[in-house]
Amino acid sequence: MSNFTIPVYRPNLTGKERDYVLECIDSSWISSRGRFVAEFEERFSAEIGVANSISVCNGTVAIHAALLALGIKTGDEVIVPTLTYVASVNAIAYTGATPVFVDSLCTSWQVDPKDIRRHITPRTKAIMVVHLYGQACEMDEIMQIAKEHGLFVIEDCAEAFGTKYKDRHVGTFGDISTFSFFGNKTITTGEGGMVVTNDKTLAQRTRHFRGQGLAAHREYWHDVIGYNYRMTNIAAAIGVAQLERAKEFIQRKRDLALKYQSALADLPIAFHQEQPETIHSYWMVSILVDKAELRDPLRAHLGEAGIETRPVFYPVHTMPMYAQSYRKHPVAEDIAWRGINLPSWPDLTDEQANYICASIRSFYENAK
């Protein structure tokens, strides 16, 4: 357990989660069958406006299943932002395909469409976009690039439930998209994920791979190498309860972001800002310190005050297993070396937020 008084994240489980889980236990439907699995999928589709939602056991396998559904394989290349959580890239590697890293935009921290163009080759089969920390990517431009080159688009929305681009939920633009419901996500099932698509064939393929490759019309006959990626009824029950309060959670996180920004506006830090024509869901409220050498001392100062923080993700191209053909991605690297995620959970009180802001302010006063 964390020793921090104020953790960087804590889920809210004070709705009907307990009631729904007890229903699963009392009915004995605790594995991958039961009413909550279908209900969670249906409610999720309705919430974001997509035709098909396929629940899975975590966000990483959601990406892997989506890539399998698209037929991504050895010899293919998938363009992916280097500024992302490593799971986005690992899932590409699971298929045998090659991740091709691209840089980010300094304004939004999202993947740079111009850099996507520069990295397309005859082996490119797909573009994976990651809506990092709850801000949307430039989907119009990215979809145009994909159309011009005949490429698939996969949206990794692990951190972007509730995020919108031009009044549409992210996850509804690409050929196939994924979400995560890990314990620190805006809505959680403990562990869990969702693959969503408007394409009926891709939905059928995803379900096929998810369920051990079981053939549709022959009992215990398997016609592809499949995976046990199914979500449990217990996890789905928690998900249904979380969806019932999703709008409340997102609004509180947006209010917290504004509170941080207002209280710290005069300090030499920059916030991850909501971009025009988007709705930032602020999975994490993130800042950039003005000098990279101040990042770790500020985190240490906050830690001593009982406040947990996280560094912004390290660019994946700098990690040993993906650095064989190392090349610089300067914007992503700059954001990574200067970035901090602040506590951003829905139940964070105004008093706690004020204490965090005061602690950040005291660091800069002492640093003068």
Buried (B, 14 or more C-beta within 10 A) or exposed (E): EEEBEBBBBBBBBEBBBEEBBEBBEEEEBBEBEBBBBBBBBEBBBEBBEBEBBBBBBBBBBBBBBBBBBBEBEEEBBBBBBBBBBBBBBBBBBBBEBBBBBBBBBBEBBBBBBEBBBEBBEEEBBBBBBBBBBBBBBBBEBBBEBBEEEEBBBBBBBBBBBBBBBEEEBBBBBBBBBBBBBBEBBBBBBBBBBBBBBBBEEBBBBBBBBBBBBBEEEEEEEEEEEBBEBBBBBBBBBBBBBBBBBBEEBBEBBBBBBEBBBEBBEEBEBBBBEBBEEBBBBBBBBBBBBEEBEBBEEBBEBBBEBBBBBBBBBBBBBBEEEBEEEEEEBEBBBBBBBBBBBBBBBBEBEEEBBEBBBEBBBEBBEEEE
